[in-house]
Amino acid sequence: MTQVTDTRPAASEAGAALSSPAPLRPTPDFGPTDWARGWAVTLFLTAIAGLTRFIMLNYPTDAKTPVFDEKHYAPQGWQVLNGGGIEDNPGYGLVVHPPIGKQMIAIGEALFGYNGWGWRFTAALSGTILVLLVIRIVRRMTRSTLIGAFAGILLIADGLTFVSSRLGMLDIFQALFVTAAFGCLIVDRDEMRMRMALVDVQGRLYDSAYGPRFGVRWWRFGAGVLLGLACGTKWSGAYWVIGFAALSLGFDLAARRGYRVARPWAGVAVRDLGPTIYSLMVLPVLIYLGSFWAWFAGETSYDRYAVGVRVGRGGDFSWVPDALRSLWYYGGEVLTFHRELTNSAGNHHPWESKPWTWPMGLRPMLYYYADNGVTGCGQNQCVKAVMAIGTPAIWWLAFPLLAWAMWRSIVRRDWRYAAILVGYGAGILPWFLELDRQMYFFYAVPLAPFLVMGVAMALGDILGHAPPRGRRVSGAPGWQGYFTPPSERQGLGLLAVCLYLALVIANFIWLWPILTAMPITPGSWHDHLWLPSWR
């Protein structure tokens, strides 16, 4: 075998610019290195997120009962807790979502009982962990704790995820699982490039035209488990199964091409396709089926014994176990329910929204409103409300950001923006295929983490690269000689970023009364409704 010379820079020179126009190997950069500072910033911002999510978590309620769609999920969580893991919905005759979200709610109810704290606890915990994950993901993608902090601040101040973290509904759980799966794939990407670099150093890179086998990939396995939990919360998790499988294969192809494997496409087909299908497609299906453990075990589960009663025992699929056929029939009933809940059938909701309004949050969701017997605003008449609004200072930048992300992905081949676009696109594009059905803005909760990731990275682009440190600057006295002063462009970038983050925080504070049901005057309520579509 021909001896391969290691042409990569030494570790101490990893950040230095390469003199060749096309380096023969990728820069050996496999993750951020400021471990202590990174965790200090992460935990500080996560604590702030937890404070905002948990404060007065049991307020408001509807005379100590759940509000809005909590009325479905809080009782179902209680049934899961006290009914052998099985939920039902006697008022409607059909449970229309998989069980994971209800099981999550049941954990809080087991700890605190059937009250606001109980049915909202795990949602608040999930919303807090979501902030931590976004900080760590962006930090890893950008190799910058500062830009990761930007993302955390933005998510803390996002009204949609804030409200979703304070209600016993399902969307915040799906957002958590999807974002965590995305983070696992980002770590997996770094680890596979580390393995490629090790094989390269060992001189085994060209043992096969397909490149090396990557071996066991536990982070990708974890992504598959998390995607299964997302599907077990809501069926729409399947959109990310498809998107993230394609993303993982794209990462593998880029790694093989980056290390000049002779046949990278064939290498992906031979080495990576099968394991990816197993980890990110088959495994989520198994996890999804496992989430129905109580349904399979129950004697009174809805449609548990549909075969032989509603479904014939014969046919082409008679070889499939009756339990799985019954679950398939039950899923078909759920699908029929959703398909018939359409505008053309006269099913209109006053707060319905379509996916083209989601990027800018043009039609928010009113979860709670009261104007009878409300006091505490300093006037004779007061109102209080909980409205899920994406903070305009963040969400109204969605279309410019998407354009910037596409330009960076296509023209500059920036994989980070491309990955964010995959996560964002999987959460919105499939909904355009069924525009006639009822939809709501809270379907966009899983979009928020990807939106703030993109905004944070754009802020990093505005900020520019930090001036190098540790090099002696000729002619500068004392310690000043070891620092390069920032340029005017960097100073202006820093000013712009600080002003923008201040604007986001101020916007969130302004919205706080209608995110948390604080008593306000009717005039103040109308002042908060900036757009006609918010009314």
GUVEX-845377 format. One record per residue (C-alpha): residue number from 1; x, y, z. Coordinates in steps of 0.05 Angstrom, whole numbers. Layout:
BEGIN
ATOM   rolo       xx       yy       zz
ATOM    NUM        X        Y        Z
...
END
This chain:
BEGIN
ATOM   rolo       xx       yy       zz
ATOM      1        0        0        0
ATOM      2       25       70      -16
ATOM      3       50      107       45
ATOM      4        3      166       62
ATOM      5       37      228       89
ATOM      6       -1      265      144
ATOM      7       -9      335      116
ATOM      8      -53      363      171
ATOM      9      -29      419      217
ATOM     10       -7      403      287
ATOM     11      -58      410      342
ATOM     12      -28      476      365
ATOM     13      -37      503      295
ATOM     14     -108      477      284
ATOM     15     -137      547      283
ATOM     16      -85      576      235
ATOM     17     -104      589      164
ATOM     18      -81      537      114
ATOM     19      -35      563       60
ATOM     20      -59      514        7
ATOM     21     -122      533      -32
ATOM     22     -153      464      -20
ATOM     23     -127      427       41
ATOM     24     -118      353       32
ATOM     25     -150      338       99
ATOM     26     -203      373      142
ATOM     27     -177      413      200
ATOM     28     -174      366      261
ATOM     29     -227      403      301
ATOM     30     -273      355      338
ATOM     31     -308      400      388
ATOM     32     -302      460      434
ATOM     33     -248      456      488
ATOM     34     -268      508      540
ATOM     35     -302      455      583
ATOM     36     -307      492      650
ATOM     37     -328      559      620
ATOM     38     -378      525      574
ATOM     39     -413      490      630
ATOM     40     -412      551      675
ATOM     41     -448      592      622
ATOM     42     -495      535      605
ATOM     43     -517      523      677
ATOM     44     -525      596      693
ATOM     45     -572      608      634
ATOM     46     -608      542      647
ATOM     47     -621      566      718
ATOM     48     -652      630      691
ATOM     49     -695      589      644
ATOM     50     -718      545      701
ATOM     51     -736      606      743
ATOM     52     -779      635      687
ATOM     53     -812      568      672
ATOM     54     -828      546      743
ATOM     55     -849      612      776
ATOM     56     -924      610      791
ATOM     57     -930      546      750
ATOM     58     -998      528      780
ATOM     59    -1029      593      754
ATOM     60    -1076      602      719
ATOM     61    -1128      546      723
ATOM     62    -1201      543      706
ATOM     63    -1229      540      777
ATOM     64    -1172      492      795
ATOM     65    -1183      451      732
ATOM     66    -1140      449      669
ATOM     67    -1145      503      615
ATOM     68    -1152      495      540
ATOM     69    -1127      427      514
ATOM     70    -1098      411      582
ATOM     71    -1170      386      593
ATOM     72    -1153      327      548
ATOM     73    -1082      311      569
ATOM     74    -1082      324      644
ATOM     75    -1140      275      657
ATOM     76    -1107      224      610
ATOM     77    -1042      230      648
ATOM     78    -1080      217      712
ATOM     79    -1112      156      680
ATOM     80    -1044      131      658
ATOM     81    -1021      138      730
ATOM     82    -1080      104      762
ATOM     83    -1105       58      707
ATOM     84    -1047       12      694
ATOM     85    -1015       58      643
ATOM     86    -1076       63      598
ATOM     87    -1110      128      581
ATOM     88    -1179      138      551
ATOM     89    -1220      197      528
ATOM     90    -1293      181      544
ATOM     91    -1317      249      524
ATOM     92    -1294      238      452
ATOM     93    -1290      163      447
ATOM     94    -1219      161      418
ATOM     95    -1149      177      442
ATOM     96    -1118      213      383
ATOM     97    -1044      217      403
ATOM     98     -994      164      423
ATOM     99     -981      154      498
ATOM    100     -911      183      512
ATOM    101     -934      254      524
ATOM    102     -989      231      571
ATOM    103     -939      187      607
ATOM    104     -893      248      616
ATOM    105     -950      287      646
ATOM    106     -966      229      692
ATOM    107     -895      234      722
ATOM    108     -910      304      748
ATOM    109     -979      283      773
ATOM    110     -947      226      811
ATOM    111     -901      276      845
ATOM    112     -950      332      860
ATOM    113    -1019      305      850
ATOM    114    -1076      326      804
ATOM    115    -1065      401      804
ATOM    116    -1031      454      763
ATOM    117     -962      436      789
ATOM    118     -975      363      775
ATOM    119     -998      366      703
ATOM    120     -948      422      684
ATOM    121     -885      400      721
ATOM    122     -854      357      667
ATOM    123     -871      409      614
ATOM    124     -833      462      653
ATOM    125     -775      414      665
ATOM    126     -774      397      591
ATOM    127     -774      470      571
ATOM    128     -716      483      618
ATOM    129     -675      425      591
ATOM    130     -691      448      521
ATOM    131     -653      513      535
ATOM    132     -593      473      561
ATOM    133     -593      430      498
ATOM    134     -597      489      450
ATOM    135     -538      523      485
ATOM    136     -496      460      481
ATOM    137     -515      445      409
ATOM    138     -499      514      383
ATOM    139     -435      517      424
ATOM    140     -413      452      391
ATOM    141     -433      473      321
ATOM    142     -398      540      325
ATOM    143     -342      522      374
ATOM    144     -363      584      412
ATOM    145     -392      587      482
ATOM    146     -412      659      469
ATOM    147     -455      641      409
ATOM    148     -484      583      448
ATOM    149     -503      634      502
ATOM    150     -537      677      449
ATOM    151     -581      618      430
ATOM    152     -598      604      503
ATOM    153     -618      677      515
ATOM    154     -662      677      453
ATOM    155     -698      613      473
ATOM    156     -708      637      544
ATOM    157     -742      699      516
ATOM    158     -784      663      464
ATOM    159     -858      670      482
ATOM    160     -881      607      446
ATOM    161     -835      558      480
ATOM    162     -844      596      546
ATOM    163     -919      587      545
ATOM    164     -914      515      520
ATOM    165     -867      500      578
ATOM    166     -921      523      627
ATOM    167     -980      482      602
ATOM    168     -995      408      607
ATOM    169     -995      395      532
ATOM    170     -954      352      485
ATOM    171     -915      399      440
ATOM    172     -859      417      487
ATOM    173     -843      343      496
ATOM    174     -838      333      422
ATOM    175     -793      395      415
ATOM    176     -748      367      470
ATOM    177     -741      298      438
ATOM    178     -730      326      368
ATOM    179     -678      376      391
ATOM    180     -642      324      432
ATOM    181     -640      277      372
ATOM    182     -611      333      330
ATOM    183     -558      345      383
ATOM    184     -539      271      383
ATOM    185     -528      273      308
ATOM    186     -483      335      315
ATOM    187     -440      298      367
ATOM    188     -441      236      322
ATOM    189     -415      278      265
ATOM    190     -356      302      306
ATOM    191     -340      232      331
ATOM    192     -341      202      261
ATOM    193     -293      255      237
ATOM    194     -248      239      296
ATOM    195     -249      166      276
ATOM    196     -233      184      204
ATOM    197     -174      226      228
ATOM    198     -149      168      271
ATOM    199     -153      119      213
ATOM    200     -117      170      170
ATOM    201      -60      178      220
ATOM    202      -55      102      225
ATOM    203      -47       98      149
ATOM    204     -109       55      139
ATOM    205     -151      106      103
ATOM    206     -142       75       34
ATOM    207     -148        2       54
ATOM    208     -215        3       18
ATOM    209     -242       47      -38
ATOM    210     -305       56        5
ATOM    211     -266       83       64
ATOM    212     -267       55      135
ATOM    213     -325       27      174
ATOM    214     -347       74      229
ATOM    215     -364       20      279
ATOM    216     -415       26      335
ATOM    217     -446       95      337
ATOM    218     -479      104      404
ATOM    219     -497      178      393
ATOM    220     -535      160      329
ATOM    221     -568      103      367
ATOM    222     -590      153      419
ATOM    223     -618      197      364
ATOM    224     -660      138      341
ATOM    225     -687      127      411
ATOM    226     -705      200      418
ATOM    227     -739      202      350
ATOM    228     -780      142      372
ATOM    229     -801      181      434
ATOM    230     -819      241      389
ATOM    231     -863      195      347
ATOM    232     -892      166      410
ATOM    233     -913      236      430
ATOM    234     -942      258      364
ATOM    235     -942      224      296
ATOM    236     -911      285      265
ATOM    237     -846      262      295
ATOM    238     -841      217      233
ATOM    239     -823      280      193
ATOM    240     -758      287      231
ATOM    241     -744      212      224
ATOM    242     -739      222      149
ATOM    243     -703      289      153
ATOM    244     -651      267      204
ATOM    245     -636      201      168
ATOM    246     -620      243      106
ATOM    247     -579      291      149
ATOM    248     -538      235      180
ATOM    249     -523      205      112
ATOM    250     -503      274       88
ATOM    251     -454      280      146
ATOM    252     -424      213      129
ATOM    253     -417      231       55
ATOM    254     -383      297       73
ATOM    255     -334      261      119
ATOM    256     -315      210       66
ATOM    257     -307      263       13
ATOM    258     -268      308       60
ATOM    259     -217      253       72
ATOM    260     -212      238       -2
ATOM    261     -242      169        0
ATOM    262     -238      140      -71
ATOM    263     -312      123      -77
ATOM    264     -349      165      -24
ATOM    265     -420      155      -52
ATOM    266     -410       80      -57
ATOM    267     -379       82       12
ATOM    268     -441      113       41
ATOM    269     -485       62        5
ATOM    270     -443        3       28
ATOM    271     -420       25       97
ATOM    272     -471       74      123
ATOM    273     -540       65       91
ATOM    274     -559        0      126
ATOM    275     -538       21      197
ATOM    276     -571       89      187
ATOM    277     -637       57      167
ATOM    278     -633       13      228
ATOM    279     -614       68      277
ATOM    280     -657      125      251
ATOM    281     -716       88      220
ATOM    282     -725       18      247
ATOM    283     -706       35      319
ATOM    284     -756       93      324
ATOM    285     -811       46      301
ATOM    286     -792       -4      355
ATOM    287     -791       51      408
ATOM    288     -859       76      383
ATOM    289     -889        6      389
ATOM    290     -858       -2      457
ATOM    291     -892       62      481
ATOM    292     -958       23      474
ATOM    293     -936      -29      525
ATOM    294     -996      -14      570
ATOM    295    -1043      -16      511
ATOM    296    -1017      -85      491
ATOM    297    -1022     -110      563
ATOM    298    -1091      -82      577
ATOM    299    -1155     -121      571
ATOM    300    -1198      -60      562
ATOM    301    -1153      -18      516
ATOM    302    -1190       17      460
ATOM    303    -1191      -29      398
ATOM    304    -1143      -77      432
ATOM    305    -1183     -136      407
ATOM    306    -1207     -106      341
ATOM    307    -1185     -168      302
ATOM    308    -1243     -216      299
ATOM    309    -1292     -161      319
ATOM    310    -1280     -102      272
ATOM    311    -1227     -133      229
ATOM    312    -1230     -202      196
ATOM    313    -1180     -255      217
ATOM    314    -1164     -274      145
ATOM    315    -1133     -235       88
ATOM    316    -1062     -222       63
ATOM    317    -1039     -199      132
ATOM    318    -1067     -256      173
ATOM    319     -995     -276      189
ATOM    320     -985     -211      229
ATOM    321     -999     -220      304
ATOM    322    -1069     -199      323
ATOM    323    -1043     -147      372
ATOM    324    -1004     -111      318
ATOM    325    -1063     -114      270
ATOM    326    -1108      -86      324
ATOM    327    -1059      -29      336
ATOM    328    -1056      -16      261
ATOM    329    -1132      -13      259
ATOM    330    -1133       34      318
ATOM    331    -1082       79      283
ATOM    332    -1126       80      222
ATOM    333    -1184      105      264
ATOM    334    -1140      160      291
ATOM    335    -1118      179      221
ATOM    336    -1190      181      198
ATOM    337    -1207      227      256
ATOM    338    -1152      276      236
ATOM    339    -1169      273      162
ATOM    340    -1242      288      175
ATOM    341    -1225      348      220
ATOM    342    -1221      394      159
ATOM    343    -1245      463      141
ATOM    344    -1284      437       81
ATOM    345    -1325      394      130
ATOM    346    -1343      457      169
ATOM    347    -1292      447      225
ATOM    348    -1268      518      237
ATOM    349    -1233      541      300
ATOM    350    -1228      615      317
ATOM    351    -1153      609      330
ATOM    352    -1135      563      274
ATOM    353    -1073      580      233
ATOM    354    -1040      553      170
ATOM    355     -966      537      163
ATOM    356     -949      598      120
ATOM    357     -965      640      181
ATOM    358     -921      601      229
ATOM    359     -851      628      210
ATOM    360     -871      698      234
ATOM    361     -924      676      284
ATOM    362     -978      716      250
ATOM    363    -1035      678      282
ATOM    364    -1018      662      355
ATOM    365    -1059      617      401
ATOM    366    -1104      643      457
ATOM    367    -1102      590      511
ATOM    368    -1138      627      567
ATOM    369    -1179      690      575
ATOM    370    -1220      717      633
ATOM    371    -1253      785      643
ATOM    372    -1306      768      694
ATOM    373    -1289      781      767
ATOM    374    -1216      796      752
ATOM    375    -1183      845      799
ATOM    376    -1113      870      811
ATOM    377    -1100      918      753
ATOM    378    -1118      982      791
ATOM    379    -1183      994      754
ATOM    380    -1255      971      760
ATOM    381    -1249      924      700
ATOM    382    -1190      878      689
ATOM    383    -1174      821      642
ATOM    384    -1122      765      643
ATOM    385    -1100      720      586
ATOM    386    -1049      669      565
ATOM    387    -1031      676      492
ATOM    388     -977      635      458
ATOM    389     -939      687      418
ATOM    390     -871      678      386
ATOM    391     -831      738      409
ATOM    392     -835      784      348
ATOM    393     -762      807      355
ATOM    394     -743      735      341
ATOM    395     -798      707      297
ATOM    396     -806      766      251
ATOM    397     -735      754      227
ATOM    398     -753      684      202
ATOM    399     -755      698      127
ATOM    400     -690      739      124
ATOM    401     -657      686      167
ATOM    402     -681      629      122
ATOM    403     -655      666       61
ATOM    404     -588      677       95
ATOM    405     -585      604      117
ATOM    406     -599      580       46
ATOM    407     -545      626       18
ATOM    408     -495      602       69
ATOM    409     -513      530       56
ATOM    410     -512      532      -20
ATOM    411     -460      585      -36
ATOM    412     -413      580       24
ATOM    413     -428      506       37
ATOM    414     -436      518      111
ATOM    415     -460      451      139
ATOM    416     -485      483      203
ATOM    417     -539      525      169
ATOM    418     -557      466      124
ATOM    419     -568      422      186
ATOM    420     -612      475      218
ATOM    421     -652      481      153
ATOM    422     -665      406      154
ATOM    423     -691      409      225
ATOM    424     -734      470      211
ATOM    425     -759      445      144
ATOM    426     -780      377      172
ATOM    427     -823      414      222
ATOM    428     -861      458      173
ATOM    429     -858      434      100
ATOM    430     -899      369      108
ATOM    431     -958      409      135
ATOM    432     -967      443       68
ATOM    433     -990      376       40
ATOM    434    -1055      378       80
ATOM    435    -1076      450       83
ATOM    436    -1150      433       90
ATOM    437    -1143      403      159
ATOM    438    -1146      442      224
ATOM    439    -1078      468      246
ATOM    440    -1054      513      302
ATOM    441     -993      554      318
ATOM    442     -972      508      375
ATOM    443     -953      457      321
ATOM    444     -894      504      309
ATOM    445     -864      494      379
ATOM    446     -811      446      352
ATOM    447     -791      499      301
ATOM    448     -769      548      356
ATOM    449     -704      514      375
ATOM    450     -680      512      303
ATOM    451     -702      584      292
ATOM    452     -661      610      352
ATOM    453     -602      567      331
ATOM    454     -602      601      263
ATOM    455     -611      670      293
ATOM    456     -554      658      342
ATOM    457     -508      635      286
ATOM    458     -526      697      246
ATOM    459     -508      740      306
ATOM    460     -442      704      307
ATOM    461     -432      723      234
ATOM    462     -447      795      251
ATOM    463     -399      793      309
ATOM    464     -343      765      267
ATOM    465     -282      728      289
ATOM    466     -250      746      355
ATOM    467     -182      779      351
ATOM    468     -125      730      362
ATOM    469      -92      729      430
ATOM    470      -25      706      456
ATOM    471       17      736      401
ATOM    472       64      793      415
ATOM    473       44      857      377
ATOM    474      106      896      358
ATOM    475      111      964      390
ATOM    476       56      955      441
ATOM    477       76      966      514
ATOM    478       70      914      569
ATOM    479       11      866      571
ATOM    480      -24      905      516
ATOM    481       25      875      467
ATOM    482      -10      808      474
ATOM    483      -77      831      448
ATOM    484      -98      854      380
ATOM    485     -150      910      388
ATOM    486     -216      896      354
ATOM    487     -228      928      287
ATOM    488     -283      980      276
ATOM    489     -324      927      241
ATOM    490     -319      881      301
ATOM    491     -337      937      348
ATOM    492     -399      955      308
ATOM    493     -418      882      304
ATOM    494     -413      876      379
ATOM    495     -456      938      388
ATOM    496     -509      911      339
ATOM    497     -512      843      374
ATOM    498     -518      874      443
ATOM    499     -573      921      421
ATOM    500     -611      864      387
ATOM    501     -608      819      448
ATOM    502     -631      877      491
ATOM    503     -689      887      443
ATOM    504     -708      813      448
ATOM    505     -707      815      524
ATOM    506     -748      880      526
ATOM    507     -798      850      477
ATOM    508     -806      788      522
ATOM    509     -815      831      584
ATOM    510     -868      871      548
ATOM    511     -906      808      529
ATOM    512     -899      778      599
ATOM    513     -969      799      624
ATOM    514    -1005      763      567
ATOM    515     -959      703      571
ATOM    516     -973      692      645
ATOM    517    -1045      716      656
ATOM    518    -1026      777      698
ATOM    519    -1086      823      711
ATOM    520    -1083      882      663
ATOM    521    -1132      934      639
ATOM    522    -1172      923      575
ATOM    523    -1133      980      544
ATOM    524    -1067      947      560
ATOM    525    -1094      881      532
ATOM    526    -1109      915      465
ATOM    527    -1041      950      466
ATOM    528    -1008      882      468
ATOM    529    -1045      858      406
ATOM    530     -999      888      354
ATOM    531    -1029      857      291
ATOM    532    -1102      849      269
ATOM    533    -1089      774      263
ATOM    534    -1073      772      338
ATOM    535    -1144      790      356
END
